[in-house]
Amino acid sequence: MEHISTVENPTVLNRMGAITSTVCALHCALCALAPALLSVLGLSVLISHEAEWIFTILASIIAIAAAIKGYCQCESWKKPMMFVTGVLILLVARSTEALGINIPEVYITITGGSILVLGHLSNLRACRK
């Protein structure tokens, strides 16, 4: 049986990406809506800026890898552009706080994460055809 690495297998990559992006979006929503609950549960580390950047970078790396593989599979720029858009939105959202811009970051990050989830699901369907 031939072993296919995760990076070479777009289906596995997109599943990982969909899970990572979903966790990222849920994390953003939970941190905005229930920070006290996270603290009581001993999960206040998830509210930290470092955790937010880790989620953002991890989701971005997987999305970029899936965009590259997605383009190779279907040779259309539509699906990879969803990934690029989602990654840019996440990076803008994370940067607003650092730049001192008063925009509700949570709405922007949930939007970016949701676009990434949709991109991965769309890519999964395209790879099955």
OpenMM code with the backbone's topology and positions (N, CA, C; nanometers):
from openmm import Vec3, app, unit

residues = "MET GLU HIS ILE SER THR VAL GLU ASN PRO THR VAL LEU ASN ARG MET GLY ALA ILE THR SER THR VAL CYS ALA LEU HIS CYS ALA LEU CYS ALA LEU ALA PRO ALA LEU LEU SER VAL LEU GLY LEU SER VAL LEU ILE SER HIS GLU ALA GLU TRP ILE PHE THR ILE LEU ALA SER ILE ILE ALA ILE ALA ALA ALA ILE LYS GLY TYR CYS GLN CYS GLU SER TRP LYS LYS PRO MET MET PHE VAL THR GLY VAL LEU ILE LEU LEU VAL ALA ARG SER THR GLU ALA LEU GLY ILE ASN ILE PRO GLU VAL TYR ILE THR ILE THR GLY GLY SER ILE LEU VAL LEU GLY HIS LEU SER ASN LEU ARG ALA CYS ARG LYS".split()
positions = [
    Vec3(0.0844, -0.1177, 0.0000),
    Vec3(0.0000, 0.0000, 0.0000),
    Vec3(0.0886, 0.1236, 0.0000),
    Vec3(0.0562, 0.2171, -0.0868),
    Vec3(0.1352, 0.3389, -0.1001),
    Vec3(0.0933, 0.4416, 0.0045),
    Vec3(0.1903, 0.5010, 0.0694),
    Vec3(0.1634, 0.6033, 0.1710),
    Vec3(0.1664, 0.7401, 0.1035),
    Vec3(0.0582, 0.8156, 0.1215),
    Vec3(0.0507, 0.9507, 0.0665),
    Vec3(0.0600, 1.0488, 0.1821),
    Vec3(0.1557, 1.1382, 0.1748),
    Vec3(0.1717, 1.2348, 0.2836),
    Vec3(0.0548, 1.3323, 0.2860),
    Vec3(0.0319, 1.3921, 0.4003),
    Vec3(-0.0770, 1.4869, 0.4191),
    Vec3(-0.0646, 1.6047, 0.3237),
    Vec3(0.0567, 1.6513, 0.3015),
    Vec3(0.0775, 1.7673, 0.2158),
    Vec3(0.0452, 1.7342, 0.0703),
    Vec3(0.0653, 1.6091, 0.0285),
    Vec3(0.0386, 1.5706, -0.1091),
    Vec3(-0.1063, 1.5299, -0.1307),
    Vec3(-0.1829, 1.5075, -0.0258),
    Vec3(-0.3197, 1.4618, -0.0369),
    Vec3(-0.4149, 1.5784, -0.0105),
    Vec3(-0.4762, 1.6344, -0.1169),
    Vec3(-0.5622, 1.7508, -0.0970),
    Vec3(-0.6850, 1.7215, -0.0118),
    Vec3(-0.7353, 1.5987, -0.0131),
    Vec3(-0.8526, 1.5656, 0.0682),
    Vec3(-0.8194, 1.5760, 0.2161),
    Vec3(-0.7089, 1.5160, 0.2575),
    Vec3(-0.6672, 1.5229, 0.3982),
    Vec3(-0.6360, 1.6675, 0.4356),
    Vec3(-0.5683, 1.7375, 0.3484),
    Vec3(-0.5322, 1.8770, 0.3724),
    Vec3(-0.6567, 1.9634, 0.3904),
    Vec3(-0.7573, 1.9429, 0.3071),
    Vec3(-0.8796, 2.0216, 0.3179),
    Vec3(-0.9609, 1.9834, 0.4405),
    Vec3(-0.9607, 1.8572, 0.4789),
    Vec3(-1.0290, 1.8178, 0.6023),
    Vec3(-0.9615, 1.8824, 0.7230),
    Vec3(-0.8285, 1.8762, 0.7257),
    Vec3(-0.7545, 1.9417, 0.8348),
    Vec3(-0.7833, 2.0912, 0.8363),
    Vec3(-0.7856, 2.1512, 0.7189),
    Vec3(-0.8113, 2.2941, 0.7075),
    Vec3(-0.9509, 2.3317, 0.7529),
    Vec3(-1.0499, 2.2517, 0.7146),
    Vec3(-1.1876, 2.2795, 0.7563),
    Vec3(-1.1996, 2.2706, 0.9079),
    Vec3(-1.1356, 2.1700, 0.9668),
    Vec3(-1.1393, 2.1545, 1.1127),
    Vec3(-1.0669, 2.2709, 1.1800),
    Vec3(-0.9478, 2.3037, 1.1320),
    Vec3(-0.8692, 2.4120, 1.1909),
    Vec3(-0.9425, 2.5457, 1.1794),
    Vec3(-0.9992, 2.5736, 1.0642),
    Vec3(-1.0702, 2.6998, 1.0439),
    Vec3(-1.1964, 2.7076, 1.1285),
    Vec3(-1.2655, 2.5943, 1.1430),
    Vec3(-1.3843, 2.5908, 1.2282),
    Vec3(-1.3468, 2.6166, 1.3734),
    Vec3(-1.2402, 2.5511, 1.4195),
    Vec3(-1.1936, 2.5721, 1.5570),
    Vec3(-1.1532, 2.7176, 1.5763),
    Vec3(-1.0885, 2.7750, 1.4777),
    Vec3(-1.0460, 2.9153, 1.4841),
    Vec3(-1.1681, 3.0075, 1.4980),
    Vec3(-1.2701, 2.9868, 1.4137),
    Vec3(-1.3905, 3.0700, 1.4197),
    Vec3(-1.4654, 3.0507, 1.5518),
    Vec3(-1.4750, 2.9266, 1.5987),
    Vec3(-1.5416, 2.9006, 1.7267),
    Vec3(-1.4646, 2.9636, 1.8428),
    Vec3(-1.3321, 2.9565, 1.8355),
    Vec3(-1.2470, 3.0183, 1.9376),
    Vec3(-1.2739, 3.1680, 1.9450),
    Vec3(-1.2820, 3.2326, 1.8294),
    Vec3(-1.3075, 3.3768, 1.8264),
    Vec3(-1.4426, 3.4096, 1.8878),
    Vec3(-1.5431, 3.3322, 1.8509),
    Vec3(-1.6772, 3.3563, 1.9045),
    Vec3(-1.6808, 3.3325, 2.0555),
    Vec3(-1.6190, 3.2243, 2.1001),
    Vec3(-1.6192, 3.1913, 2.2432),
    Vec3(-1.5438, 3.2960, 2.3245),
    Vec3(-1.4314, 3.3410, 2.2727),
    Vec3(-1.3536, 3.4433, 2.3442),
    Vec3(-1.4301, 3.5748, 2.3547),
    Vec3(-1.5105, 3.6049, 2.2546),
    Vec3(-1.5871, 3.7295, 2.2573),
    Vec3(-1.7109, 3.7175, 2.3452),
    Vec3(-1.7743, 3.6019, 2.3434),
    Vec3(-1.9026, 3.5865, 2.4117),
    Vec3(-1.8923, 3.5343, 2.5538),
    Vec3(-1.7871, 3.4579, 2.5835),
    Vec3(-1.7801, 3.3952, 2.7156),
    Vec3(-1.6394, 3.3916, 2.7746),
    Vec3(-1.5699, 3.5065, 2.7790),
    Vec3(-1.4341, 3.5033, 2.8352),
    Vec3(-1.4326, 3.4630, 2.9828),
    Vec3(-1.5349, 3.5012, 3.0570),
    Vec3(-1.5402, 3.4645, 3.1989),
    Vec3(-1.5530, 3.3130, 3.2150),
    Vec3(-1.6319, 3.2510, 3.1277),
    Vec3(-1.6480, 3.1055, 3.1323),
    Vec3(-1.5149, 3.0346, 3.1084),
    Vec3(-1.4392, 3.0835, 3.0117),
    Vec3(-1.3075, 3.0241, 2.9845),
    Vec3(-1.2162, 3.0384, 3.1061),
    Vec3(-1.2216, 3.1524, 3.1714),
    Vec3(-1.1381, 3.1741, 3.2903),
    Vec3(-1.1771, 3.0800, 3.4030),
    Vec3(-1.3078, 3.0649, 3.4255),
    Vec3(-1.3569, 2.9762, 3.5319),
    Vec3(-1.3159, 2.8313, 3.5041),
    Vec3(-1.3169, 2.7930, 3.3762),
    Vec3(-1.2805, 2.6565, 3.3386),
    Vec3(-1.1291, 2.6347, 3.3341),
    Vec3(-1.0535, 2.7392, 3.3643),
    Vec3(-0.9080, 2.7277, 3.3624),
    Vec3(-0.8499, 2.7320, 3.2222),
    Vec3(-0.9267, 2.7852, 3.1286),
    Vec3(-0.8822, 2.7911, 2.9892),
    Vec3(-0.8530, 2.9344, 2.9451),
    Vec3(-0.8156, 3.0179, 3.0404),
    Vec3(-0.7903, 3.1584, 3.0074),
    Vec3(-0.6726, 3.1754, 2.9115),
    Vec3(-0.5892, 3.0736, 2.8987),
    Vec3(-0.4783, 3.0809, 2.8036),
    Vec3(-0.5313, 3.0959, 2.6607),
    Vec3(-0.6533, 3.0474, 2.6353),
    Vec3(-0.7120, 3.0593, 2.5025),
    Vec3(-0.7509, 3.2022, 2.4672),
    Vec3(-0.7576, 3.2895, 2.5679),
    Vec3(-0.7932, 3.4289, 2.5449),
    Vec3(-0.6691, 3.5118, 2.5105),
    Vec3(-0.5530, 3.4554, 2.5283),
    Vec3(-0.4286, 3.5306, 2.5087),
    Vec3(-0.4053, 3.5666, 2.3620),
    Vec3(-0.3307, 3.6721, 2.3411),
    Vec3(-0.2948, 3.7162, 2.2059),
    Vec3(-0.2102, 3.6104, 2.1358),
    Vec3(-0.1279, 3.5420, 2.2126),
    Vec3(-0.0433, 3.4379, 2.1545),
    Vec3(-0.1284, 3.3249, 2.0964),
    Vec3(-0.2309, 3.2827, 2.1698),
    Vec3(-0.3200, 3.1760, 2.1208),
    Vec3(-0.3919, 3.2214, 1.9944),
    Vec3(-0.4342, 3.3471, 1.9927),
    Vec3(-0.5032, 3.3985, 1.8747),
    Vec3(-0.4112, 3.3995, 1.7530),
    Vec3(-0.2860, 3.4396, 1.7731),
    Vec3(-0.1914, 3.4391, 1.6612),
    Vec3(-0.1588, 3.2963, 1.6174),
    Vec3(-0.1494, 3.2038, 1.7116),
    Vec3(-0.1222, 3.0637, 1.6759),
    Vec3(-0.2349, 3.0088, 1.5893),
    Vec3(-0.3607, 3.0323, 1.6304),
    Vec3(-0.4742, 2.9869, 1.5493),
    Vec3(-0.4707, 3.0503, 1.4101),
    Vec3(-0.4432, 3.1793, 1.4051),
    Vec3(-0.4402, 3.2511, 1.2778),
    Vec3(-0.3313, 3.1976, 1.1865),
    Vec3(-0.2119, 3.1789, 1.2397),
    Vec3(-0.1001, 3.1309, 1.1582),
    Vec3(-0.1230, 2.9877, 1.1126),
    Vec3(-0.1712, 2.9014, 1.2012),
    Vec3(-0.1975, 2.7620, 1.1651),
    Vec3(-0.3044, 2.7535, 1.0562),
    Vec3(-0.4145, 2.8258, 1.0740),
    Vec3(-0.5209, 2.8257, 0.9728),
    Vec3(-0.4685, 2.8812, 0.8403),
    Vec3(-0.3833, 2.9829, 0.8454),
    Vec3(-0.3282, 3.0436, 0.7239),
    Vec3(-0.2353, 2.9483, 0.6493),
    Vec3(-0.1487, 2.8803, 0.7216),
    Vec3(-0.0546, 2.7869, 0.6578),
    Vec3(-0.1307, 2.6740, 0.5881),
    Vec3(-0.2276, 2.6161, 0.6570),
    Vec3(-0.3048, 2.5069, 0.5974),
    Vec3(-0.3847, 2.5581, 0.4775),
    Vec3(-0.4423, 2.6780, 0.4885),
    Vec3(-0.5202, 2.7348, 0.3781),
    Vec3(-0.4328, 2.7605, 0.2555),
    Vec3(-0.3138, 2.8127, 0.2769),
    Vec3(-0.2235, 2.8396, 0.1647),
    Vec3(-0.1814, 2.7092, 0.0977),
    Vec3(-0.1495, 2.6071, 0.1778),
    Vec3(-0.1135, 2.4770, 0.1210),
    Vec3(-0.2313, 2.4181, 0.0425),
    Vec3(-0.3521, 2.4300, 0.0964),
    Vec3(-0.4707, 2.3784, 0.0270),
    Vec3(-0.4995, 2.4586, -0.0998),
    Vec3(-0.4723, 2.5885, -0.0969),
    Vec3(-0.4923, 2.6711, -0.2159),
    Vec3(-0.3999, 2.6279, -0.3282),
    Vec3(-0.2761, 2.5989, -0.2938),
    Vec3(-0.1793, 2.5539, -0.3940),
    Vec3(-0.2215, 2.4194, -0.4508),
    Vec3(-0.2574, 2.3263, -0.3639),
    Vec3(-0.3015, 2.1941, -0.4089),
    Vec3(-0.4344, 2.2034, -0.4819),
    Vec3(-0.5236, 2.2902, -0.4353),
    Vec3(-0.6535, 2.3071, -0.4986),
    Vec3(-0.6404, 2.3592, -0.6402),
    Vec3(-0.5477, 2.4505, -0.6602),
    Vec3(-0.5260, 2.5021, -0.7949),
    Vec3(-0.4729, 2.3936, -0.8855),
    Vec3(-0.3826, 2.3135, -0.8346),
    Vec3(-0.3248, 2.2056, -0.9150),
    Vec3(-0.4316, 2.1032, -0.9538),
    Vec3(-0.5293, 2.0798, -0.8659),
    Vec3(-0.6326, 1.9804, -0.8917),
    Vec3(-0.7348, 2.0281, -0.9945),
    Vec3(-0.7870, 2.1470, -0.9769),
    Vec3(-0.8985, 2.1907, -1.0621),
    Vec3(-0.8584, 2.3002, -1.1615),
    Vec3(-0.7387, 2.3517, -1.1510),
    Vec3(-0.6837, 2.4551, -1.2382),
    Vec3(-0.7777, 2.5749, -1.2549),
    Vec3(-0.8425, 2.6112, -1.1467),
    Vec3(-0.9274, 2.7296, -1.1431),
    Vec3(-0.8811, 2.8154, -1.0263),
    Vec3(-0.8771, 2.9453, -1.0460),
    Vec3(-0.8323, 3.0356, -0.9405),
    Vec3(-0.9435, 3.0699, -0.8417),
    Vec3(-1.0681, 3.0249, -0.8681),
    Vec3(-1.1802, 3.0615, -0.7816),
    Vec3(-1.1631, 3.0083, -0.6397),
    Vec3(-1.1324, 2.8820, -0.6258),
    Vec3(-1.1202, 2.8228, -0.4924),
    Vec3(-0.9967, 2.8738, -0.4181),
    Vec3(-0.8805, 2.8772, -0.4825),
    Vec3(-0.7649, 2.9343, -0.4111),
    Vec3(-0.7853, 3.0798, -0.3685),
    Vec3(-0.8629, 3.1567, -0.4458),
    Vec3(-0.8875, 3.2957, -0.4078),
    Vec3(-0.9739, 3.3051, -0.2821),
    Vec3(-1.0576, 3.2035, -0.2570),
    Vec3(-1.1331, 3.2011, -0.1314),
    Vec3(-1.0364, 3.1910, -0.0140),
    Vec3(-0.9339, 3.1065, -0.0300),
    Vec3(-0.8345, 3.0901, 0.0759),
    Vec3(-0.7565, 3.2190, 0.0976),
    Vec3(-0.7139, 3.2796, -0.0114),
    Vec3(-0.6374, 3.4045, -0.0013),
    Vec3(-0.7221, 3.5123, 0.0674),
    Vec3(-0.8488, 3.5216, 0.0296),
    Vec3(-0.9390, 3.6198, 0.0905),
    Vec3(-0.9554, 3.5934, 0.2400),
    Vec3(-0.9793, 3.4681, 0.2764),
    Vec3(-0.9952, 3.4324, 0.4180),
    Vec3(-0.8712, 3.4628, 0.4993),
    Vec3(-0.7543, 3.4287, 0.4456),
    Vec3(-0.6275, 3.4548, 0.5155),
    Vec3(-0.6067, 3.6051, 0.5326),
    Vec3(-0.6307, 3.6823, 0.4270),
    Vec3(-0.6135, 3.8277, 0.4365),
    Vec3(-0.7074, 3.8881, 0.5396),
    Vec3(-0.8311, 3.8410, 0.5424),
    Vec3(-0.9268, 3.8924, 0.6413),
    Vec3(-0.8796, 3.8601, 0.7827),
    Vec3(-0.8312, 3.7368, 0.8041),
    Vec3(-0.7798, 3.7006, 0.9373),
    Vec3(-0.6625, 3.7887, 0.9774),
    Vec3(-0.5708, 3.8124, 0.8854),
    Vec3(-0.4537, 3.8941, 0.9159),
    Vec3(-0.4920, 4.0402, 0.9419),
    Vec3(-0.5878, 4.0914, 0.8660),
    Vec3(-0.6362, 4.2279, 0.8901),
    Vec3(-0.6998, 4.2359, 1.0288),
    Vec3(-0.7815, 4.1359, 1.0620),
    Vec3(-0.8476, 4.1354, 1.1928),
    Vec3(-0.7464, 4.1341, 1.3067),
    Vec3(-0.6454, 4.0499, 1.2952),
    Vec3(-0.5439, 4.0416, 1.4003),
    Vec3(-0.4642, 4.1717, 1.4075),
    Vec3(-0.4468, 4.2391, 1.2957),
    Vec3(-0.3669, 4.3619, 1.2925),
    Vec3(-0.4422, 4.4832, 1.3442),
    Vec3(-0.5752, 4.4823, 1.3391),
    Vec3(-0.6513, 4.5990, 1.3846),
    Vec3(-0.6233, 4.6310, 1.5300),
    Vec3(-0.6128, 4.5281, 1.6115),
    Vec3(-0.5851, 4.5492, 1.7536),
    Vec3(-0.4452, 4.6070, 1.7727),
    Vec3(-0.3481, 4.5505, 1.7006),
    Vec3(-0.2100, 4.5973, 1.7136),
    Vec3(-0.1959, 4.7421, 1.6663),
    Vec3(-0.2772, 4.7804, 1.5671),
    Vec3(-0.2699, 4.9162, 1.5136),
    Vec3(-0.3580, 5.0144, 1.5900),
    Vec3(-0.4346, 4.9631, 1.6862),
    Vec3(-0.5194, 5.0497, 1.7666),
    Vec3(-0.6449, 5.0967, 1.6961),
    Vec3(-0.6884, 5.0228, 1.5952),
    Vec3(-0.8100, 5.0580, 1.5215),
    Vec3(-0.9293, 4.9992, 1.5964),
    Vec3(-1.0278, 5.0826, 1.6226),
    Vec3(-1.1454, 5.0385, 1.6984),
    Vec3(-1.2510, 4.9754, 1.6085),
    Vec3(-1.2242, 4.8547, 1.5617),
    Vec3(-1.3195, 4.7759, 1.4838),
    Vec3(-1.3403, 4.6467, 1.5615),
    Vec3(-1.4647, 4.6008, 1.5748),
    Vec3(-1.4893, 4.4749, 1.6469),
    Vec3(-1.4198, 4.3575, 1.5776),
    Vec3(-1.3050, 4.3241, 1.6282),
    Vec3(-1.2209, 4.2211, 1.5677),
    Vec3(-1.2917, 4.0867, 1.5548),
    Vec3(-1.3764, 4.0541, 1.6509),
    Vec3(-1.4399, 3.9223, 1.6520),
    Vec3(-1.5227, 3.8990, 1.5263),
    Vec3(-1.5944, 3.9986, 1.4780),
    Vec3(-1.6768, 3.9811, 1.3586),
    Vec3(-1.5904, 3.9577, 1.2350),
    Vec3(-1.4796, 4.0269, 1.2309),
    Vec3(-1.3898, 4.0130, 1.1164),
    Vec3(-1.3241, 3.8747, 1.1170),
    Vec3(-1.2772, 3.8297, 1.2329),
    Vec3(-1.2109, 3.6992, 1.2383),
    Vec3(-1.3073, 3.5849, 1.2117),
    Vec3(-1.4303, 3.5962, 1.2614),
    Vec3(-1.5287, 3.4917, 1.2340),
    Vec3(-1.5605, 3.4882, 1.0842),
    Vec3(-1.5676, 3.6040, 1.0216),
    Vec3(-1.5904, 3.6095, 0.8767),
    Vec3(-1.4755, 3.5430, 0.8013),
    Vec3(-1.3519, 3.5781, 0.8370),
    Vec3(-1.2356, 3.5183, 0.7709),
    Vec3(-1.2297, 3.3678, 0.7912),
    Vec3(-1.2530, 3.3232, 0.9141),
    Vec3(-1.2532, 3.1795, 0.9420),
    Vec3(-1.3630, 3.1069, 0.8666),
    Vec3(-1.4804, 3.1694, 0.8563),
    Vec3(-1.5917, 3.1083, 0.7837),
    Vec3(-1.5614, 3.0967, 0.6344),
    Vec3(-1.4971, 3.1973, 0.5782),
    Vec3(-1.4573, 3.1909, 0.4374),
    Vec3(-1.3587, 3.0768, 0.4163),
    Vec3(-1.2664, 3.0585, 0.5103),
    Vec3(-1.1721, 2.9478, 0.4987),
    Vec3(-1.2435, 2.8129, 0.5059),
    Vec3(-1.3391, 2.7993, 0.5975),
    Vec3(-1.4156, 2.6738, 0.6075),
    Vec3(-1.4857, 2.6463, 0.4748),
    Vec3(-1.5535, 2.7467, 0.4209),
    Vec3(-1.6238, 2.7293, 0.2930),
    Vec3(-1.5270, 2.6956, 0.1801),
    Vec3(-1.4098, 2.7565, 0.1807),
    Vec3(-1.3085, 2.7256, 0.0804),
    Vec3(-1.2631, 2.5812, 0.0875),
    Vec3(-1.2394, 2.5323, 0.2094),
    Vec3(-1.1965, 2.3933, 0.2253),
    Vec3(-1.3069, 2.2967, 0.1838),
    Vec3(-1.4314, 2.3247, 0.2231),
    Vec3(-1.5423, 2.2369, 0.1856),
    Vec3(-1.5637, 2.2374, 0.0347),
    Vec3(-1.5523, 2.3530, -0.0264),
    Vec3(-1.5653, 2.3642, -0.1714),
    Vec3(-1.4524, 2.2886, -0.2415),
    Vec3(-1.3337, 2.2996, -0.1879),
    Vec3(-1.2188, 2.2286, -0.2444),
    Vec3(-1.2340, 2.0774, -0.2296),
    Vec3(-1.2895, 2.0332, -0.1161),
    Vec3(-1.3144, 1.8901, -0.0966),
    Vec3(-1.4091, 1.8370, -0.2034),
    Vec3(-1.5159, 1.9114, -0.2314),
    Vec3(-1.6108, 1.8687, -0.3348),
    Vec3(-1.5441, 1.8649, -0.4712),
    Vec3(-1.4608, 1.9635, -0.5018),
    Vec3(-1.3940, 1.9685, -0.6318),
    Vec3(-1.2966, 1.8516, -0.6476),
    Vec3(-1.2305, 1.8137, -0.5398),
    Vec3(-1.1335, 1.7036, -0.5469),
    Vec3(-1.2018, 1.5686, -0.5643),
    Vec3(-1.3270, 1.5576, -0.5227),
    Vec3(-1.3997, 1.4303, -0.5368),
    Vec3(-1.4479, 1.4066, -0.6783),
    Vec3(-1.4566, 1.5118, -0.7578),
    Vec3(-1.5077, 1.4984, -0.8954),
    Vec3(-1.4049, 1.4396, -0.9868),
] * unit.nanometer
topology = app.Topology()
chain = topology.addChain("A")
for resn in residues:
    res = topology.addResidue(resn, chain)
    for name in ("N", "CA", "C"):
        topology.addAtom(name, app.Element.getBySymbol(name[0]), res)
